[in-house]
Structures are given as structure tokens and as C-alpha cells.
């Protein structure tokens, strides 16, 4: 079985989509003063928020590897 390698693509300068993840996962930058950061959105629902892009990407990739059933547990 070939291993899947998801990649990031910018849909706007403040929004990224994870391609080939098997789920709809996006990162959206939200400017809110000192609470600004990147929201991880999975299948249309906010999953988490992180102040820096690198951490948000790592967590989004982790979520992409989980099945929806594992996430609910």
C-alpha cells in the first residue's frame, strides 16, 4: 500500500488547506490582538487554536491521521 503524503496549499494568505488528508482540514488565521493565532478546522468544525503556524500544522497532521472514531474517544 502506498503511503499517503498530505500537502498544504494556501487558499488565501490567511487560510491553508491540507490536501490528500482523507478529511477536510483547514487552518485559518484569526487576528484578535494578543489572542491571535491559527484555528484548526476539521470537517467544518473548530477543533483547536494555536498561536503559531508550526504547532497548528503539526496538530492538524496528527488529527488527519486519526479516524473520526478515535477523535471522539
Backbone as CSV, one residue per row, in Angstrom:
resi,resn,N_x,N_y,N_z,CA_x,CA_y,CA_z,C_x,C_y,C_z
1,UNK,0.841,-1.168,0.000,0.000,0.000,0.000,0.893,1.241,0.000
2,UNK,0.633,2.182,-0.879,1.430,3.405,-0.950,1.088,4.319,0.214
3,UNK,2.107,4.928,0.770,1.891,5.835,1.880,1.405,7.167,1.362
4,UNK,0.430,7.717,2.054,-0.158,8.986,1.667,0.677,10.134,2.238
5,UNK,0.932,11.154,1.435,1.708,12.310,1.867,0.872,13.570,1.685
6,UNK,0.134,13.976,2.729,-0.655,15.195,2.596,0.243,16.422,2.423
7,UNK,-0.248,17.400,1.706,0.490,18.642,1.492,-0.415,19.827,1.807
8,UNK,0.209,20.943,2.127,-0.528,22.162,2.431,-0.622,23.037,1.186
9,UNK,-1.769,23.678,1.020,-1.914,24.666,-0.043,-2.609,25.891,0.544
10,UNK,-2.149,27.063,0.146,-2.790,28.302,0.586,-3.996,28.557,-0.298
11,UNK,-5.158,28.736,0.306,-6.348,29.118,-0.446,-6.496,30.632,-0.427
12,UNK,-6.007,31.272,0.630,-5.861,32.723,0.745,-4.585,32.925,1.576
13,UNK,-4.092,34.142,1.708,-2.892,34.330,2.525,-3.067,33.939,3.998
14,UNK,-4.310,33.886,4.476,-4.562,33.565,5.877,-5.345,32.263,6.064
15,UNK,-5.376,31.447,5.032,-6.117,30.189,5.098,-5.364,29.126,4.315
16,UNK,-5.183,27.959,4.946,-4.481,26.842,4.313,-5.379,25.609,4.368
17,UNK,-5.236,24.760,3.360,-5.978,23.502,3.326,-4.984,22.351,3.249
18,UNK,-5.291,21.283,3.953,-4.470,20.077,3.905,-5.028,19.183,2.811
19,UNK,-4.256,18.985,1.758,-4.684,18.187,0.605,-4.354,16.715,0.834
20,UNK,-5.197,15.817,0.340,-4.997,14.362,0.410,-4.966,13.844,1.841
21,UNK,-5.739,14.451,2.736,-5.770,14.022,4.132,-6.896,13.031,4.399
22,UNK,-7.818,12.873,3.450,-8.952,11.987,3.664,-10.062,12.651,4.472
23,UNK,-9.819,13.866,4.943,-10.796,14.650,5.694,-10.620,16.102,5.277
24,UNK,-11.597,16.914,5.543,-11.488,18.343,5.275,-10.818,19.007,6.476
25,UNK,-9.559,19.422,6.304,-8.815,20.074,7.378,-8.243,21.372,6.846
26,UNK,-8.573,22.465,7.539,-8.048,23.761,7.153,-7.463,24.459,8.370
27,UNK,-6.564,25.402,8.103,-6.035,26.297,9.121,-6.462,27.694,8.720
28,UNK,-6.976,28.444,9.688,-7.431,29.802,9.416,-6.814,30.739,10.441
29,UNK,-6.147,31.788,9.959,-5.570,32.754,10.876,-6.654,33.693,11.357
30,UNK,-6.676,33.901,12.672,-7.665,34.796,13.266,-6.934,35.874,14.048
31,UNK,-7.069,37.111,13.597,-6.432,38.238,14.277,-7.328,38.684,15.430
32,UNK,-6.774,38.619,16.644,-7.533,39.004,17.831,-6.588,39.561,18.893
33,UNK,-5.766,40.520,18.494,-4.826,41.108,19.447,-3.845,40.072,19.970
34,UNK,-3.690,39.996,21.284,-2.739,39.033,21.840,-3.260,37.597,21.772
35,UNK,-4.522,37.424,21.433,-5.115,36.086,21.287,-5.141,35.627,19.831
36,UNK,-4.418,36.312,18.963,-4.360,35.932,17.547,-3.723,34.556,17.404
37,UNK,-4.087,33.859,16.351,-3.478,32.565,16.109,-4.175,31.818,14.993
38,UNK,-3.819,30.554,14.880,-4.313,29.692,13.812,-5.334,28.716,14.367
39,UNK,-6.534,28.746,13.796,-7.590,27.803,14.168,-7.495,26.581,13.264
40,UNK,-7.575,25.402,13.862,-7.617,24.149,13.114,-9.089,23.777,12.970
41,UNK,-9.541,23.644,11.736,-10.944,23.331,11.455,-11.000,21.971,10.759
42,UNK,-11.712,21.026,11.376,-11.813,19.670,10.846,-13.267,19.399,10.475
43,UNK,-13.477,19.056,9.223,-14.822,18.767,8.716,-15.811,19.881,9.060
44,UNK,-15.338,21.133,8.947,-16.202,22.280,9.175,-16.382,22.691,10.620
45,UNK,-15.767,21.970,11.563,-15.917,22.284,12.984,-14.573,22.705,13.576
46,UNK,-14.546,23.791,14.357,-13.297,24.189,15.009,-12.821,23.079,15.947
47,UNK,-11.552,22.706,15.832,-11.004,21.637,16.666,-10.051,22.172,17.725
48,UNK,-9.306,23.229,17.394,-8.324,23.783,18.324,-7.805,25.085,17.763
49,UNK,-7.037,25.799,18.589,-6.421,27.039,18.164,-5.023,27.110,18.754
50,UNK,-4.068,27.594,17.954,-2.666,27.663,18.371,-2.095,29.013,17.971
51,UNK,-1.189,29.565,18.778,-0.646,30.882,18.469,0.313,30.896,17.278
52,UNK,0.932,29.754,16.973,1.900,29.751,15.870,1.530,28.723,14.812
53,UNK,1.926,29.003,13.597,1.587,28.175,12.441,2.181,26.771,12.536
54,UNK,3.435,26.654,12.972,4.088,25.338,13.025,3.344,24.371,13.937
55,UNK,2.949,24.826,15.117,2.214,23.966,16.048,0.849,23.602,15.476
56,UNK,0.186,24.568,14.861,-1.129,24.298,14.264,-1.009,23.245,13.163
57,UNK,0.032,23.340,12.336,0.237,22.356,11.270,0.511,20.966,11.850
58,UNK,1.353,20.876,12.865,1.654,19.589,13.493,0.393,18.941,14.049
59,UNK,-0.422,19.724,14.736,-1.638,19.180,15.326,-2.658,18.798,14.252
60,UNK,-2.734,19.567,13.185,-3.646,19.234,12.090,-3.228,17.920,11.434
61,UNK,-1.930,17.718,11.247,-1.447,16.451,10.679,-1.761,15.285,11.603
62,UNK,-1.634,15.503,12.903,-1.982,14.459,13.878,-3.470,14.111,13.761
63,UNK,-4.311,15.121,13.665,-5.747,14.883,13.515,-6.070,14.180,12.202
64,UNK,-5.327,14.483,11.150,-5.559,13.849,9.848,-5.285,12.355,9.914
65,UNK,-4.338,11.954,10.759,-4.006,10.530,10.877,-5.025,9.759,11.707
66,UNK,-5.826,10.463,12.500,-6.834,9.817,13.326,-8.118,9.622,12.533
67,UNK,-8.807,8.546,12.853,-10.137,8.372,12.266,-11.111,9.181,13.110
68,UNK,-12.270,9.525,12.583,-13.264,10.259,13.383,-13.655,9.508,14.655
69,UNK,-13.642,8.187,14.645,-13.974,7.411,15.831,-12.913,7.556,16.911
70,UNK,-11.631,7.592,16.540,-10.557,7.775,17.514,-10.648,9.151,18.127
71,UNK,-11.022,10.135,17.354,-11.109,11.508,17.828,-12.190,11.642,18.890
72,UNK,-13.300,10.922,18.735,-14.411,11.005,19.669,-14.123,10.304,20.991
73,UNK,-13.186,9.355,20.979,-12.892,8.581,22.206,-12.172,9.402,23.245
